[in-house]
Amino acid sequence: MRNVIEYFFGFIEKRELSNIFPPDLEDDKFHAFYRYVNKESHSISQNIFDTKEFDYSIFKEGLRLVFEKNGYSKHYKKMMKS
């Protein structure tokens, strides 16, 4: 998910990742998702310790919110069907 967000917003849209996260992700349930996506790609080994907090449905909801709140709802829906 981090790669999808980084590629789409960073490389295609030329936006800083720090500017794409909606306030909705400040909710406690998205804490692990937000932390995971914001980790530098070189610190992946730390993410191994976060697996106890990994809930795929919450991560998927977080991904959806990132795209929807940035105006890319149609793109998200199209890509999720692929």
N, C-alpha and C positions, 0 to 999 in steps of 0.2 A: 504494500500500500504506500509505503514511503516513496518507493521508486516511481510509482504512478503519479503521486502528487508532485514529486520533485521534477519529473520529466515534463508533465503537462504545464504546471505553473512556472517552473523555473526556466525550462528550455524553450517551450513553445510560446508561452504567454510573457516570458521575460519579467516575471514578478519575483519579489523576495518572498521566501516561504513565511517569514515572520509577519507578512501583511495579508495572509490569506485565511487565517483561522478565525471563524466567527465567534462571537461571545458565547454562543451556545456550548462550545467545547470547554468552557470553564466549569461546567457542571462536573461534580466529583466523579460521576460514572465514566467520563471521558478522560480522566487523569492519565491512565496507562496509555491510551491511544495517543493523546497529545504529547506525552513524554517520548513515546516510541518514535513518532513521526518527526519530532524536533531534534532527535539525537543526530549528531554529526555522523556521516556514513562511516567514518573511521572508528567509531566506538561501538560497533555492532556487538562485540563480545559482552558488553554490559547488558544488552537486551536479553541475553540468555537468562539472566536472573529475574527478568520481568514476566516470565512465562506463567507464573502462578496468578498473575493479574490479567492474563490474556482471555478475553471473551470475544470470540469472533463476531457475534451479532452486534456488540457495542462498537467494535472497530469498524465494521461495515456501516453502521449508522453514522459514525464519525466521518468516514470517507464521503458518504452521501451528503452530509451537512456541509462539508468543505466545498464540494462542487455546487450544491444548490445555493448556498449563501453567497457564492461568488458569481452567480448568474449562468452556471453551466449545467442546469438541471437536465436539459435535453441530451447533452453530451454524456452525462453520467448514465442516464437511462439507456441510451443507445449502446454504450460500451458494456454495460452490465448484461445486456442481452447476448452479446457476442460469445 
